[in-house]
Each structure stands twice: as C-alpha cells, then as structure tokens.
Amino acid sequence: MMACARTYYDTVSLRNSAIDIKTSGGIESAYVPVVCHACKDPPCALACPTGALTKRKGGGVVLKKEICTGCGQCIDACLVGAIHLDGEGRAIVCRHCGVCAKFCPHGVLEMRKVEDKDEAEILPSKTADKEDA
C-alpha cells in the first residue's frame, strides 16, 4: 500500500494508495485486498461526468487526474468499493502496475494474468491462503 503512494504521490500515506486492506473484524480475522477488479464494462467510467475515467483495453479504467473534479460519482458506481479520493480530493484507482506486489514485505500480494483478460489483476498470493488456514 505504501509502495503505491510512494511511487505515484511521493508520500507515505494510506489515503494516497490505490489498494486498501480490509478485515472482516478485528486483527485476528482474514485480511482482504480491496482493489479495482478491472471490469470489462466499468460502471465507474460510465458514471464519471467529466470523462476523467475512461475504459482501458482489456478491462478497468485509465484515470485522467487533471480533469477529475472529485464529485464521487465513480465511488458510488464502483461495485467493489475500490475507488476513493486521494489527499487532493480526486479519485484514485489501481493502475494494475504491480508495484504493491513487488514491494509487499510479507509476500501476500501477487500479479496474476487472468485467462479471459488482456490485463493482470492483483490478488492475495496462494501462500497467503495457506497461512490463513
């Protein structure tokens, strides 16, 4: 999470990270990454009134931050809750660049190519699943 913020915002801030980690309750329950699922027909892009979010080939969106007004309509439209506003009040969404997986100190995130898409997605690693059992 911090690697994302550091790479794209030059900050160490959870608010400036495109990936979020949630728990089902308490520190002893499973942790789940909340990240853009790279929808083939992204509802967030359809909801964006300024065109700041546009459909990316293979699924997901490209964010043109300079034209984002921070209205939040994309947040409401995202089916998985993977969009939030950054420290500047503009949308932030995963680019699927893999920097979070590359720098994850616990090795629990990895980039995987999805068979029916041209793009990769970020998922918990298979070793993380075994550790939770």
C-alpha positions in Angstrom: 0.0 0.0 0.0 2.7 2.4 0.9 4.7 1.5 -2.2 1.8 2.7 -4.4 1.6 6.1 -2.5 5.3 6.5 -2.6 5.6 5.7 -6.3 2.8 7.9 -7.6 2.5 10.6 -5.0 5.9 10.7 -3.4 4.2 10.4 0.0 3.8 7.7 2.6 0.0 7.8 3.1 -2.7 5.2 3.1 -5.0 7.8 1.6 -2.8 8.1 -1.5 -2.7 4.3 -2.1 -4.9 2.7 -4.7 -5.1 -0.5 -2.8 -6.9 -0.9 0.5 -6.7 -3.7 3.0 -9.9 -4.6 4.9 -10.6 -7.2 7.6 -13.9 -9.0 8.4 -13.5 -7.9 12.0 -10.6 -7.5 14.4 -6.9 -8.1 13.9 -7.2 -11.9 14.1 -9.5 -12.3 11.1 -8.5 -12.6 7.5 -7.3 -9.5 5.6 -8.5 -8.9 2.1 -7.1 -6.5 -0.5 -9.7 -4.2 -2.0 -8.5 -3.3 -5.4 -10.0 -2.5 -8.8 -11.3 -5.7 -10.5 -10.7 -4.3 -14.0 -14.3 -4.6 -15.1 -14.7 -5.1 -18.9 -17.5 -2.5 -18.8 -16.6 -0.4 -15.9 -19.6 1.3 -14.3 -17.3 3.9 -12.7 -16.3 5.2 -16.2 -19.9 5.4 -17.2 -20.7 7.4 -14.1 -17.9 9.9 -14.5 -19.4 13.2 -15.7 -16.1 14.7 -16.8 -14.6 11.7 -18.7 -11.7 11.5 -16.2 -12.2 7.8 -16.1 -12.1 6.0 -19.5 -12.3 2.4 -20.3 -9.0 0.6 -20.7 -8.4 -2.1 -23.3 -8.7 -5.5 -21.5 -10.7 -4.1 -18.6 -10.5 -1.4 -16.0 -10.0 2.3 -16.4 -7.4 4.9 -17.1 -7.7 8.0 -14.8 -7.0 11.5 -16.1 -6.5 13.1 -12.8 -6.2 16.6 -14.2 -9.8 16.6 -15.2 -11.2 14.8 -12.1 -13.4 17.1 -10.1 -13.7 14.8 -7.1 -17.5 14.6 -7.4 -17.5 11.0 -6.1 -19.9 9.5 -8.7 -17.3 6.9 -9.6 -17.0 5.9 -6.0 -20.8 5.3 -5.8 -20.7 3.3 -9.1 -17.8 1.0 -8.2 -19.2 -2.4 -7.4 -16.3 -3.5 -5.2 -15.6 -0.2 -3.4 -12.1 0.1 -5.0 -12.2 3.9 -5.7 -11.7 6.6 -3.1 -10.5 10.2 -3.0 -6.8 10.9 -2.5 -5.3 13.7 -0.3 -6.1 16.2 -3.1 -9.8 15.2 -3.2 -9.5 13.5 -6.6 -10.3 9.9 -7.5 -7.7 7.3 -7.1 -7.9 3.8 -8.6 -5.5 1.0 -9.2 -3.4 1.1 -12.4 -2.5 -2.6 -12.1 1.2 -1.8 -12.3 2.2 -4.4 -9.7 4.3 -2.1 -7.5 2.3 -3.2 -4.4 3.0 -6.8 -5.1 6.7 -6.2 -5.9 7.3 -4.3 -2.6 4.9 -6.2 -0.3 7.1 -7.1 2.7 5.0 -10.2 3.5 4.7 -11.6 0.0 0.9 -11.8 0.3 0.1 -9.9 -2.9 0.9 -11.0 -6.4 0.1 -10.1 -10.0 -1.7 -12.8 -12.0 -2.7 -12.8 -15.6 -6.4 -13.6 -15.9 -7.3 -16.0 -18.7 -10.1 -14.1 -20.3 -8.5 -10.6 -20.0 -5.5 -8.9 -21.6 -4.6 -7.3 -18.3 -3.4 -8.5 -14.9 -5.1 -8.3 -11.6 -3.8 -8.1 -8.0 -4.9 -10.9 -5.8 -3.8 -12.5 -2.5 -0.9 -14.9 -3.2 -1.5 -18.6 -2.9 0.9 -18.7 0.1 -1.3 -16.2 1.9 -4.3 -18.5 1.6 -2.3 -21.4 3.1 -1.1 -19.2 6.0 -4.7 -18.3 6.9 -5.8 -21.9 7.1 
